[in-house]
Amino acid sequence: MPELQRLAARHAPALLRFERENRAWFARSVPDRGDDYFAEFDARHAALLAEQATGACHFHLLVDDDGTVLGRFNLVDVADGSAELGYRVAERAAGRGLAQQGVRRLGELARDRYGLHRLVASAALANPASLAVLRRTGFVPVEEILLVGQPALRHVLDLMR
């Protein structure tokens, strides 16, 4: 059973493998990270851990029993009891309900461990799978926006309800 784990230094090799194996898959719905992301991965991973230590962000991985990373689930821009949720799931894990599982679990952690009361998430209109995950996990659309130049919907989840 996959487990949502807080990002740690030990995750670096598996996370890099996840990003490399799914690069083309992710690029279908979000902008590609670029070659520099991979060339400078160790420094970027260390920077994420340092940022997480400040409490401004909370990064998590959905990890299979064998240590394989199946998804990333992140809370960024944490302030005033609110945070922005972002996630991505491996191509081989898509369609199995793991995105919903990860979003639900991260919502619980956001409320119970991090003391948050509100999450905000956005998904491009061209990404119906992400829109469905947000809807199924209780997020409510609040406005149309542009997300990296694409029409999208911003959603809100009240964690106190």
C-alpha positions in Angstrom: 0.0 0.0 0.0 1.6 3.3 -1.0 2.5 5.7 1.8 2.6 9.5 1.8 6.0 10.4 3.2 7.5 13.9 4.0 10.3 14.7 1.6 13.7 13.8 3.1 17.3 13.6 1.8 17.0 9.8 1.4 14.4 10.3 -1.3 16.7 12.0 -3.7 17.6 9.0 -5.9 14.1 7.7 -6.2 12.7 11.2 -6.8 15.1 11.9 -9.6 14.2 8.5 -11.2 10.5 9.5 -10.9 11.1 12.8 -12.6 13.2 11.4 -15.4 10.9 8.4 -16.1 7.8 10.7 -16.3 9.3 13.8 -17.9 7.4 13.3 -21.2 4.2 12.3 -19.4 4.2 15.4 -17.3 5.1 17.7 -20.2 1.7 16.8 -21.8 -0.1 18.8 -19.1 2.4 21.1 -17.4 5.5 22.9 -18.7 8.6 20.8 -18.8 11.1 21.4 -16.0 14.0 21.8 -18.5 17.4 20.1 -18.7 18.8 22.3 -15.9 16.4 20.8 -13.4 18.0 17.4 -14.0 21.6 18.7 -14.2 21.2 20.6 -10.9 18.9 18.1 -9.2 21.0 17.6 -6.0 21.2 21.3 -5.3 17.5 21.8 -6.0 16.6 18.9 -3.7 18.8 20.4 -0.9 17.1 23.8 -1.5 13.6 22.2 -1.2 14.6 20.6 2.1 16.0 23.9 3.4 12.8 25.7 2.4 10.7 22.9 4.0 12.6 23.4 7.3 11.4 27.0 7.4 7.7 25.8 7.4 7.0 27.8 4.2 6.4 24.6 2.3 5.6 21.0 3.0 6.8 18.5 0.3 5.6 14.9 0.2 6.0 11.8 -1.9 3.7 8.9 -2.4 6.0 5.9 -2.1 5.3 2.3 -3.0 6.3 -0.6 -0.8 9.5 -1.1 -2.8 10.6 2.6 -2.5 9.4 3.7 -5.9 8.0 7.2 -6.0 4.5 7.2 -7.5 3.7 10.8 -7.0 4.5 14.2 -5.5 2.1 16.1 -3.3 3.2 19.6 -2.2 1.9 22.5 -0.1 3.6 25.7 -1.0 3.2 29.4 0.0 2.1 28.4 3.5 0.8 31.6 5.2 -2.1 32.6 7.4 -3.5 29.1 7.7 -3.6 28.6 3.9 -1.4 26.9 1.3 -1.3 26.1 -2.4 -1.6 22.4 -3.2 0.2 20.9 -6.2 0.7 17.3 -7.2 1.8 15.0 -10.0 1.5 11.2 -10.4 3.6 8.8 -12.4 2.2 7.6 -15.7 2.3 4.0 -14.5 0.2 5.0 -11.4 -2.4 7.0 -13.3 -6.0 5.9 -13.2 -5.6 3.9 -9.9 -7.1 6.5 -7.6 -3.7 7.4 -6.2 -4.0 11.1 -6.9 -7.2 11.2 -4.9 -5.6 9.2 -2.1 -2.6 11.5 -2.0 -4.7 14.7 -2.1 -7.0 13.4 0.7 -4.1 12.3 2.9 -2.3 15.6 2.4 -5.5 17.5 3.3 -5.6 15.6 6.6 -1.9 16.4 7.3 -2.5 20.0 6.3 -5.2 20.3 8.9 -3.9 18.0 11.7 -0.2 18.4 11.5 0.4 21.8 9.9 -2.6 23.6 11.4 -3.9 24.8 8.0 -7.6 25.6 7.5 -7.7 26.2 3.7 -6.1 24.8 0.6 -6.0 26.3 -2.9 -5.4 24.3 -6.0 -5.5 25.1 -9.7 -5.9 22.8 -12.8 -5.9 23.6 -16.5 -9.2 23.1 -18.2 -7.3 20.9 -20.7 -6.5 18.5 -17.8 -9.8 16.9 -17.0 -8.2 14.2 -14.8 -6.8 16.8 -12.3 -10.1 18.7 -12.3 -11.9 15.5 -11.4 -9.4 14.7 -8.6 -10.0 18.2 -7.1 -13.8 17.8 -7.4 -13.8 14.3 -5.9 -11.7 15.4 -2.9 -14.0 18.3 -2.0 -12.4 21.3 -3.7 -14.8 23.9 -5.0 -14.1 25.9 -8.1 -14.0 29.7 -7.3 -12.6 31.4 -10.4 -11.2 31.1 -13.9 -7.6 31.9 -14.2 -4.7 31.6 -16.6 -2.2 28.9 -15.5 1.0 29.1 -17.4 -0.9 30.8 -20.2 -3.7 28.2 -20.3 -7.3 28.6 -19.1 -7.7 27.0 -15.7 -9.9 26.8 -12.6 -8.8 27.8 -9.2 -10.3 25.7 -6.4 -10.6 26.0 -2.7 -10.9 23.4 0.0 -12.1 24.4 3.5 -10.3 22.0 5.9 -12.5 23.0 8.8 -15.8 21.7 7.5 
